Amino acid sequence: MIAHLRESWRRRRRQRSAEDLPVWCEQAAIVASAFARALGQAGPDAPGDVVLNRLDWGLEHLRRLSTAVRRPLAQHDPLLAERLEACLRNVYELRNQTLSYLIRWGDYRAAERDAGRGDFAERRRAQDVRRARDEALLPARQALRRLNAELAELTPHLQRVAGEWAVTPPPASRAA
């Protein structure tokens, strides 16, 4: 009896996770896209703190989804669960790299504003700040490329598992 209840509970949890896995894939793609916009050629479309708040909101939603699917996925395929966790760690690494870039972008804007006064020292400082900004952009873009590659590889596997879990096996008869 207890084994039957435990199995039905696990089956319901897998079905809920089957719904969450595609949502995780969509949210991960949304987060990656938001990071790509923040790292765009012309810089962020809003002040750094506003951009970071948007990114953190999406990242928090992704973390909650990861928590919801972690246990059933680890029981089903531990290697795939570890890959999902590694992907989430890489998203946080990308967040930190993007934060570094956004800080330097704000410094660059201030230095450009100050350099407009024509002082040679301020123009030199603006060049140094721009170089630091560009140096912070490179690792952030590399982290974004790694994340996109991981998502492209991981998403089909997660969708396959979600498809397997969505199929409800027929209930076992009590007479057996």
N, CA, C and O of each residue as an XYZ file, in Angstrom:
704
protein
N       0.809     -1.186      0.000
C       0.000      0.000      0.000
C       0.861      1.262      0.000
O       0.644      2.176     -0.795
N       1.840      1.295      0.904
C       2.713      2.456      0.990
C       3.546      2.584     -0.277
O       3.768      3.690     -0.770
N       4.004      1.463     -0.798
C       4.783      1.499     -2.036
C       3.930      2.039     -3.184
O       4.428      2.787     -4.026
N       2.670      1.672     -3.223
C       1.761      2.169     -4.262
C       1.564      3.683     -4.117
O       1.588      4.405     -5.113
N       1.372      4.161     -2.897
C       1.209      5.599     -2.666
C       2.484      6.364     -3.047
O       2.425      7.432     -3.657
N       3.620      5.801     -2.678
C       4.890      6.444     -3.004
C       5.082      6.533     -4.520
O       5.527      7.556     -5.041
N       4.745      5.468     -5.204
C       4.895      5.477     -6.667
C       3.930      6.454     -7.327
O       4.300      7.140     -8.280
N       2.704      6.523     -6.835
C       1.759      7.480     -7.424
C       2.204      8.915     -7.133
O       2.023      9.799     -7.970
N       2.779      9.149     -5.961
C       3.308     10.481     -5.643
C       4.464     10.837     -6.574
O       4.538     11.959     -7.076
N       5.359      9.888     -6.803
C       6.486     10.133     -7.711
C       5.998     10.378     -9.140
O       6.537     11.225     -9.852
N       4.987      9.639     -9.546
C       4.448      9.817    -10.898
C       3.845     11.217    -11.047
O       4.054     11.873    -12.068
N       3.099     11.677    -10.037
C       2.535     13.042    -10.088
C       3.640     14.089    -10.099
O       3.533     15.089    -10.808
N       4.697     13.875     -9.325
C       5.820     14.820     -9.305
C       6.514     14.856    -10.665
O       6.895     15.925    -11.142
N       6.678     13.688    -11.289
C       7.278     13.655    -12.631
C       6.391     14.373    -13.641
O       6.898     15.065    -14.524
N       5.077     14.218    -13.523
C       4.172     14.909    -14.439
C       4.250     16.422    -14.253
O       4.229     17.170    -15.230
N       4.339     16.878    -12.998
C       4.521     18.325    -12.768
C       5.859     18.786    -13.347
O       5.948     19.860    -13.942
N       6.879     17.980    -13.171
C       8.190     18.316    -13.725
C       8.162     18.274    -15.249
O       8.879     19.028    -15.907
N       7.333     17.393    -15.809
C       7.199     17.341    -17.268
C       6.653     18.659    -17.796
O       6.986     19.078    -18.904
N       5.818     19.306    -17.004
C       5.322     20.628    -17.396
C       6.382     21.699    -17.168
O       6.446     22.673    -17.918
N       7.214     21.532    -16.141
C       8.216     22.546    -15.803
C       9.447     22.505    -16.699
O      10.075     23.542    -16.915
N       9.807     21.353    -17.220
C      11.018     21.264    -18.042
C      10.944     22.117    -19.311
O      11.904     22.835    -19.592
N       9.860     22.079    -20.092
C       9.796     22.979    -21.249
C       9.787     24.452    -20.844
O      10.336     25.299    -21.550
N       9.159     24.754    -19.701
C       9.156     26.132    -19.214
C      10.575     26.536    -18.838
O      10.978     27.674    -19.081
N      11.344     25.614    -18.243
C      12.742     25.895    -17.911
C      13.521     26.226    -19.180
O      14.295     27.182    -19.207
N      13.315     25.438    -20.224
C      14.023     25.683    -21.493
C      13.657     27.052    -22.066
O      14.528     27.786    -22.532
N      12.377     27.391    -22.033
C      11.944     28.700    -22.533
C      12.526     29.829    -21.699
O      13.000     30.825    -22.246
N      12.495     29.680    -20.374
C      13.018     30.728    -19.501
C      14.522     30.880    -19.672
O      15.037     31.998    -19.633
N      15.231     29.778    -19.858
C      16.676     29.861    -20.082
C      16.971     30.614    -21.379
O      17.910     31.408    -21.438
N      16.176     30.366    -22.408
C      16.361     31.091    -23.674
C      16.046     32.572    -23.500
O      16.727     33.418    -24.079
N      15.031     32.895    -22.715
C      14.679     34.295    -22.457
C      15.809     34.982    -21.692
O      16.179     36.112    -22.011
N      16.350     34.309    -20.696
C      17.451     34.878    -19.911
C      18.673     35.095    -20.792
O      19.304     36.149    -20.717
N      19.017     34.120    -21.623
C      20.164     34.271    -22.519
C      19.947     35.431    -23.481
O      20.880     36.181    -23.769
N      18.739     35.581    -23.972
C      18.424     36.687    -24.871
C      18.543     38.032    -24.154
O      19.027     39.004    -24.734
N      18.108     38.090    -22.904
C      18.216     39.331    -22.130
C      19.678     39.696    -21.887
O      20.048     40.868    -21.950
N      20.502     38.696    -21.611
C      21.928     38.970    -21.449
C      22.540     39.451    -22.765
O      23.383     40.348    -22.772
N      22.115     38.854    -23.868
C      22.635     39.282    -25.173
C      22.270     40.741    -25.441
O      23.093     41.498    -25.957
N      21.047     41.142    -25.095
C      20.653     42.553    -25.268
C      21.479     43.468    -24.377
O      21.878     44.553    -24.798
N      21.736     43.037    -23.152
C      22.510     43.861    -22.226
C      23.953     44.023    -22.693
O      24.598     45.030    -22.405
N      24.448     43.030    -23.410
C      25.823     43.086    -23.903
C      25.909     43.596    -25.335
O      26.942     43.444    -25.986
N      24.825     44.202    -25.832
C      24.777     44.685    -27.213
C      25.857     45.698    -27.529
O      26.447     46.306    -26.637
N      26.104     45.869    -28.828
C      27.157     46.774    -29.307
C      27.039     48.167    -28.719
O      28.041     48.733    -28.283
N      25.846     48.732    -28.693
C      25.674     50.118    -28.280
C      25.549     50.258    -26.764
O      25.348     51.364    -26.262
N      25.661     49.184    -26.052
C      25.523     49.248    -24.606
C      24.090     48.992    -24.186
O      23.210     48.823    -25.030
N      23.857     48.964    -22.895
C      22.513     48.673    -22.401
C      21.535     49.781    -22.767
O      21.914     50.940    -22.938
N      20.273     49.399    -22.882
C      19.227     50.352    -23.266
C      18.715     51.166    -22.084
O      17.879     52.051    -22.270
N      19.189     50.894    -20.889
C      18.749     51.581    -19.677
C      19.943     51.640    -18.721
O      20.967     51.007    -18.977
N      19.824     52.384    -17.637
C      20.907     52.390    -16.648
C      21.212     50.980    -16.153
O      20.339     50.111    -16.153
N      22.450     50.761    -15.734
C      22.904     49.429    -15.344
C      22.082     48.768    -14.271
O      21.858     47.558    -14.326
N      21.615     49.542    -13.275
C      20.840     48.924    -12.203
C      19.482     48.445    -12.697
O      18.971     47.435    -12.213
N      18.891     49.153    -13.652
C      17.601     48.729    -14.213
C      17.786     47.439    -15.019
O      17.002     46.497    -14.901
N      18.835     47.419    -15.835
C      19.126     46.230    -16.642
C      19.400     45.042    -15.728
O      18.897     43.944    -15.969
N      20.188     45.253    -14.689
C      20.521     44.170    -13.775
C      19.287     43.655    -13.044
O      19.165     42.451    -12.819
N      18.381     44.535    -12.673
C      17.144     44.089    -12.022
C      16.315     43.209    -12.945
O      15.752     42.206    -12.508
N      16.237     43.582    -14.233
C      15.508     42.740    -15.208
C      16.161     41.371    -15.321
O      15.482     40.345    -15.320
N      17.489     41.366    -15.417
C      18.215     40.106    -15.558
C      18.029     39.238    -14.310
O      17.808     38.031    -14.412
N      18.120     39.853    -13.152
C      17.996     39.091    -11.914
C      16.597     38.505    -11.739
O      16.449     37.411    -11.195
N      15.571     39.222    -12.193
C      14.218     38.689    -12.098
C      14.105     37.412    -12.929
O      13.583     36.404    -12.452
N      14.587     37.453    -14.159
C      14.540     36.268    -15.009
C      15.393     35.138    -14.458
O      15.019     33.968    -14.547
N      16.537     35.487    -13.889
C      17.424     34.490    -13.314
C      16.806     33.828    -12.087
O      16.967     32.625    -11.883
N      16.108     34.597    -11.279
C      15.442     34.041    -10.104
C      14.336     33.064    -10.515
O      14.170     32.013     -9.895
N      13.586     33.412    -11.556
C      12.549     32.505    -12.062
C      13.187     31.206    -12.560
O      12.659     30.122    -12.313
N      14.311     31.313    -13.254
C      15.014     30.126    -13.751
C      15.524     29.273    -12.591
O      15.463     28.046    -12.663
N      16.018     29.889    -11.540
C      16.506     29.148    -10.385
C      15.370     28.391     -9.693
O      15.545     27.244     -9.281
N      14.200     29.041     -9.565
C      13.048     28.360     -8.957
C      12.620     27.152     -9.789
O      12.305     26.095     -9.242
N      12.610     27.312    -11.106
C      12.262     26.187    -11.972
C      13.287     25.064    -11.839
O      12.925     23.887    -11.842
N      14.559     25.421    -11.723
C      15.611     24.414    -11.560
C      15.410     23.627    -10.277
O      15.586     22.408    -10.253
N      15.045     24.319     -9.224
C      14.788     23.656     -7.951
C      13.619     22.683     -8.076
O      13.643     21.601     -7.489
N      12.604     23.062     -8.834
C      11.416     22.208     -8.982
C      11.712     20.930     -9.751
O      11.100     19.898     -9.473
N      12.625     20.967    -10.702
C      12.869     19.785    -11.534
C      14.107     19.005    -11.119
O      14.341     17.910    -11.631
N      14.898     19.539    -10.213
C      16.186     18.923     -9.865
C      16.041     17.495     -9.342
O      16.708     16.589     -9.841
N      15.197     17.283     -8.363
C      15.120     15.968     -7.727
C      14.580     14.879     -8.653
O      15.203     13.824     -8.773
N      13.440     15.104     -9.312
C      12.969     14.047    -10.214
C      13.944     13.776    -11.366
O      14.100     12.636    -11.804
N      14.594     14.833    -11.846
C      15.552     14.655    -12.936
C      16.774     13.880    -12.445
O      17.308     13.043    -13.173
N      17.218     14.149    -11.224
C      18.365     13.428    -10.665
C      18.042     11.947    -10.463
O      18.921     11.097    -10.610
N      16.798     11.635    -10.130
C      16.408     10.242     -9.970
C      16.295      9.539    -11.317
O      16.577      8.346    -11.430
N      15.883     10.286    -12.333
C      15.696      9.712    -13.663
C      17.018      9.591    -14.413
O      17.333      8.532    -14.955
N      17.786     10.669    -14.442
C      19.046     10.715    -15.188
C      20.014     11.653    -14.466
O      20.026     12.855    -14.731
N      20.823     11.111    -13.558
C      21.725     11.959    -12.765
C      22.686     12.793    -13.616
O      23.006     13.926    -13.258
N      23.138     12.246    -14.721
C      24.059     12.988    -15.594
C      23.374     14.215    -16.203
O      23.969     15.289    -16.287
N      22.140     14.047    -16.618
C      21.388     15.163    -17.188
C      21.087     16.214    -16.113
O      21.111     17.412    -16.392
N      20.807     15.769    -14.905
C      20.566     16.711    -13.805
C      21.827     17.515    -13.511
O      21.750     18.713    -13.238
N      22.972     16.871    -13.563
C      24.236     17.580    -13.333
C      24.505     18.582    -14.454
O      25.011     19.675    -14.201
N      24.175     18.220    -15.666
C      24.341     19.159    -16.785
C      23.433     20.374    -16.633
O      23.828     21.493    -16.961
N      22.214     20.155    -16.134
C      21.297     21.269    -15.896
C      21.858     22.191    -14.817
O      21.791     23.414    -14.944
N      22.408     21.606    -13.758
C      23.006     22.408    -12.691
C      24.229     23.170    -13.191
O      24.431     24.327    -12.822
N      25.042     22.531    -14.025
C      26.212     23.212    -14.589
C      25.776     24.375    -15.473
O      26.411     25.430    -15.481
N      24.710     24.183    -16.203
C      24.172     25.255    -17.048
C      23.711     26.420    -16.182
O      23.955     27.578    -16.524
N      23.051     26.130    -15.066
C      22.600     27.182    -14.166
C      23.792     27.920    -13.556
O      23.754     29.141    -13.410
N      24.852     27.182    -13.199
C      26.062     27.843    -12.685
C      26.663     28.759    -13.741
O      27.158     29.838    -13.416
N      26.624     28.341    -14.997
C      27.154     29.179    -16.073
C      26.304     30.431    -16.286
O      26.820     31.479    -16.673
N      25.005     30.319    -16.032
C      24.153     31.505    -16.122
C      24.567     32.513    -15.052
O      24.615     33.715    -15.315
N      24.866     32.026    -13.850
C      25.313     32.929    -12.788
C      26.685     33.530    -13.112
O      26.939     34.697    -12.814
N      27.551     32.745    -13.711
C      28.846     33.289    -14.140
C      28.630     34.390    -15.175
O      29.272     35.438    -15.116
N      27.732     34.152    -16.115
C      27.406     35.170    -17.117
C      26.830     36.411    -16.443
O      27.129     37.531    -16.856
N      26.023     36.230    -15.430
C      25.471     37.373    -14.706
C      26.591     38.208    -14.091
O      26.572     39.436    -14.174
N      27.558     37.544    -13.479
C      28.660     38.274    -12.855
C      29.515     38.994    -13.898
O      29.948     40.124    -13.673
N      29.756     38.350    -15.029
C      30.526     38.992    -16.104
C      29.761     40.193    -16.653
O      30.351     41.232    -16.950
N      28.451     40.044    -16.785
C      27.620     41.144    -17.290
C      27.593     42.293    -16.294
O      27.630     43.459    -16.687
N      27.529     41.973    -15.013
C      27.580     43.013    -13.988
C      28.881     43.807    -14.095
O      28.869     45.035    -14.013
N      29.986     43.117    -14.274
C      31.270     43.791    -14.435
C      31.238     44.737    -15.633
O      31.726     45.865    -15.555
N      30.670     44.278    -16.721
C      30.566     45.113    -17.923
C      29.662     46.320    -17.675
O      29.999     47.434    -18.075
N      28.521     46.112    -17.023
C      27.592     47.214    -16.779
C      28.205     48.279    -15.877
O      27.963     49.471    -16.069
N      28.989     47.859    -14.905
C      29.672     48.823    -14.036
C      30.644     49.652    -14.866
O      30.704     50.875    -14.732
N      31.393     48.987    -15.711
C      32.357     49.708    -16.541
C      31.664     50.570    -17.598
O      32.190     51.610    -17.995
N      30.500     50.144    -18.047
C      29.741     50.959    -18.994
C      29.303     52.275    -18.338
O      29.380     53.339    -18.952
N      28.845     52.188    -17.089
C      28.471     53.403    -16.362
C      29.669     54.320    -16.150
O      29.559     55.538    -16.294
N      30.813     53.733    -15.808
C      32.032     54.529    -15.657
C      32.408     55.198    -16.972
O      32.846     56.348    -16.997
N      32.231     54.463    -18.058
C      32.568     55.002    -19.378
C      31.674     56.198    -19.721
O      32.157     57.212    -20.225
N      30.396     56.080    -19.453
C      29.488     57.208    -19.718
C      29.895     58.453    -18.931
O      29.898     59.562    -19.465
N      30.236     58.258    -17.659
C      30.657     59.396    -16.838
C      31.969     59.984    -17.353
O      32.128     61.204    -17.390
N      32.911     59.124    -17.750
C      34.198     59.608    -18.250
C      34.027     60.346    -19.571
O      34.704     61.345    -19.812
N      33.136     59.868    -20.422
C      32.882     60.558    -21.696
C      32.261     61.928    -21.444
O      32.587     62.901    -22.124
N      31.386     61.994    -20.487
C      30.765     63.274    -20.141
C      31.827     64.254    -19.629
O      31.826     65.430    -19.993
N      32.731     63.752    -18.780
C      33.791     64.602    -18.243
C      34.806     64.982    -19.308
O      35.364     66.078    -19.258
N      35.060     64.102    -20.272
C      36.043     64.367    -21.322
C      35.563     65.440    -22.286
O      36.366     66.033    -23.005
N      34.262     65.692    -22.306
C      33.717     66.709    -23.193
C      34.171     68.119    -22.842
O      34.012     69.041    -23.642
N      34.733     68.287    -21.659
C      35.210     69.612    -21.262
C      36.527     69.973    -21.937
O      36.955     71.125    -21.869
N      37.174     69.015    -22.584
C      38.382     69.308    -23.347
C      39.674     69.126    -22.583
O      40.740     69.344    -23.159
N      39.642     68.741    -21.330
C      40.850     68.536    -20.546
C      41.552     67.273    -21.041
O      40.917     66.230    -21.193
N      42.868     67.362    -21.293
C      43.622     66.230    -21.815
C      43.587     65.047    -20.844
O      43.424     63.902    -21.267
N      43.736     65.316    -19.562
C      43.745     64.247    -18.567
C      42.403     63.508    -18.543
O      42.358     62.286    -18.401
N      41.322     64.261    -18.683
C      40.000     63.629    -18.699
C      39.797     62.796    -19.959
O      39.193     61.724    -19.903
N      40.297     63.279    -21.096
C      40.188     62.484    -22.334
C      41.001     61.207    -22.215
O      40.557     60.150    -22.663
N      42.183     61.287    -21.620
C      43.032     60.108    -21.422
C      42.332     59.116    -20.488
O      42.356     57.908    -20.722
N      41.713     59.636    -19.436
C      40.976     58.783    -18.511
C      39.814     58.097    -19.235
O      39.549     56.917    -19.010
N      39.134     58.831    -20.091
C      38.018     58.252    -20.846
C      38.499     57.110    -21.732
O      37.805     56.104    -21.880
N      39.676     57.258    -22.319
C      40.226     56.177    -23.146
C      40.537     54.946    -22.302
O      40.265     53.818    -22.711
N      41.109     55.172    -21.123
C      41.423     54.054    -20.233
C      40.151     53.343    -19.758
O      40.103     52.116    -19.673
N      39.137     54.130    -19.457
C      37.872     53.552    -19.006
C      37.215     52.776    -20.143
O      36.638     51.713    -19.912
N      37.297     53.296    -21.367
C      36.727     52.577    -22.506
C      37.455     51.260    -22.734
O      36.828     50.251    -23.056
N      38.769     51.265    -22.571
C      39.550     50.035    -22.726
C      39.130     49.021    -21.663
O      38.976     47.837    -21.964
N      38.944     49.474    -20.429
C      38.501     48.574    -19.349
C      37.108     48.027    -19.651
O      36.832     46.853    -19.405
N      36.230     48.879    -20.186
C      34.880     48.439    -20.551
C      34.951     47.356    -21.622
O      34.275     46.333    -21.523
N      35.770     47.583    -22.640
C      35.894     46.608    -23.717
C      36.525     45.308    -23.236
O      36.170     44.229    -23.709
N      37.459     45.411    -22.296
C      38.072     44.205    -21.741
C      37.077     43.412    -20.890
O      37.182     42.189    -20.801
N      36.133     44.082    -20.276
C      35.104     43.390    -19.500
C      34.055     42.762    -20.410
O      33.398     41.793    -20.030
N      33.900     43.308    -21.597
C      32.894     42.794    -22.527
C      33.294     41.437    -23.105
O      32.439     40.577    -23.313
N      34.569     41.243    -23.361
C      35.025     40.006    -24.000
C      34.682     38.755    -23.185
O      34.081     37.834    -23.738
N      35.038     38.678    -21.889
C      34.667     37.456    -21.144
C      33.160     37.276    -21.003
O      32.670     36.148    -20.942
N      32.431     38.381    -20.953
C      30.972     38.264    -20.857
C      30.406     37.655    -22.137
O      29.534     36.788    -22.080
N      30.893     38.099    -23.273
C      30.410     37.521    -24.537
C      30.826     36.067    -24.683
O      30.070     35.261    -25.224
N      32.019     35.720    -24.209
C      32.446     34.319    -24.255
C      31.539     33.459    -23.373
O      31.161     32.352    -23.756
N      31.196     33.969    -22.198
C      30.287     33.231    -21.312
C      28.917     33.080    -21.958
O      28.276     32.039    -21.811
N      28.461     34.103    -22.671
C      27.182     34.034    -23.362
C      27.216     32.986    -24.475
O      26.257     32.234    -24.649
N      28.304     32.934    -25.218
C      28.425     31.913    -26.275
C      28.419     30.504    -25.679
O      27.767     29.605    -26.210
N      29.150     30.313    -24.567
C      29.154     28.995    -23.912
C      27.752     28.613    -23.446
O      27.322     27.472    -23.611
N      27.045     29.581    -22.862
C      25.689     29.303    -22.384
C      24.769     28.939    -23.537
O      24.012     27.973    -23.436
N      24.818     29.683    -24.619
C      23.970     29.374    -25.773
C      24.283     27.990    -26.340
O      23.376     27.261    -26.740
N      25.560     27.632    -26.375
C      25.934     26.296    -26.864
C      25.405     25.211    -25.926
O      24.899     24.188    -26.387
N      25.518     25.427    -24.620
C      25.002     24.453    -23.660
C      23.489     24.304    -23.777
O      22.960     23.193    -23.739
N      22.800     25.429    -23.919
C      21.340     25.368    -24.041
C      20.928     24.645    -25.311
O      19.968     23.874    -25.305
N      21.646     24.889    -26.399
C      21.318     24.210    -27.655
C      21.510     22.701    -27.522
O      20.779     21.925    -28.138
N      22.477     22.291    -26.731
C      22.731     20.860    -26.554
C      21.801     20.241    -25.509
O      21.393     19.088    -25.651
N      21.467     20.991    -24.468
C      20.698     20.462    -23.353
C      19.193     20.436    -23.617
O      18.503     19.521    -23.168
N      18.688     21.411    -24.327
C      17.244     21.543    -24.529
C      16.595     20.304    -25.148
O      15.559     19.871    -24.644
N      17.146     19.707    -26.214
C      16.482     18.505    -26.761
C      16.396     17.354    -25.758
O      15.411     16.616    -25.745
N      17.414     17.200    -24.925
C      17.393     16.123    -23.932
C      16.315     16.375    -22.875
O      15.606     15.455    -22.466
N      16.202     17.626    -22.443
C      15.177     17.955    -21.453
C      13.780     17.801    -22.042
O      12.868     17.340    -21.356
N      13.604     18.178    -23.291
C      12.303     18.010    -23.931
C      11.956     16.534    -24.111
O      10.793     16.149    -23.998
N      12.966     15.710    -24.391
C      12.724     14.267    -24.515
C      12.263     13.692    -23.183
O      11.313     12.910    -23.137
N      12.935     14.079    -22.093
C      12.555     13.593    -20.768
C      11.159     14.089    -20.407
O      10.364     13.339    -19.842
N      10.856     15.338    -20.726
C       9.515     15.871    -20.443
C       8.463     15.083    -21.209
O       7.382     14.824    -20.681
N       8.760     14.701    -22.440
C       7.827     13.889    -23.223
C       7.618     12.516    -22.614
O       6.502     11.998    -22.607
N       8.687     11.925    -22.104
C       8.577     10.614    -21.464
C       7.735     10.701    -20.191
O       6.919      9.820    -19.919
N       7.937     11.759    -19.420
C       7.217     11.903    -18.161
C       5.766     12.289    -18.375
O       4.918     11.982    -17.538
N       5.467     12.953    -19.473
C       4.107     13.386    -19.725
C       3.197     12.205    -20.050
O       1.988     12.272    -19.826
N       3.766     11.137    -20.570
C       2.977      9.947    -20.879
C       2.628      9.264    -19.565
O       3.503      8.832    -18.815
N       1.356      9.178    -19.311
C       0.901      8.573    -18.060
C       0.704      7.074    -18.265
O      -0.103      6.661    -19.098
N       1.441      6.256    -17.507
C       1.238      4.819    -17.642
C      -0.129      4.423    -17.104
O      -0.646      5.070    -16.193
N      -0.714      3.377    -17.649
C      -2.023      2.948    -17.142
C      -1.906      2.499    -15.697
O      -0.911      1.882    -15.316
N      -2.909      2.803    -14.894
C      -2.844      2.416    -13.472
C      -2.869      0.888    -13.352
O      -3.567      0.199    -14.095
N      -2.095      0.390    -12.405
C      -2.048     -1.049    -12.169
C      -3.344     -1.468    -11.459
O      -3.868     -0.748    -10.608
N      -3.828     -2.620    -11.825
C      -5.069     -3.067    -11.191
C      -4.769     -3.573     -9.783
O      -3.685     -4.086     -9.506
N      -5.719     -3.423     -8.935
C      -5.545     -3.855     -7.546
C      -5.634     -5.375     -7.412
O      -5.127     -5.950     -6.449
N      -6.271     -6.011     -8.371
C      -6.454     -7.467     -8.274
C      -5.150     -8.208     -8.530
O      -5.007     -9.366     -8.138
N      -4.207     -7.556     -9.180
C      -2.964     -8.242     -9.517
C      -2.041     -8.404     -8.385
O      -0.959     -8.968     -8.547
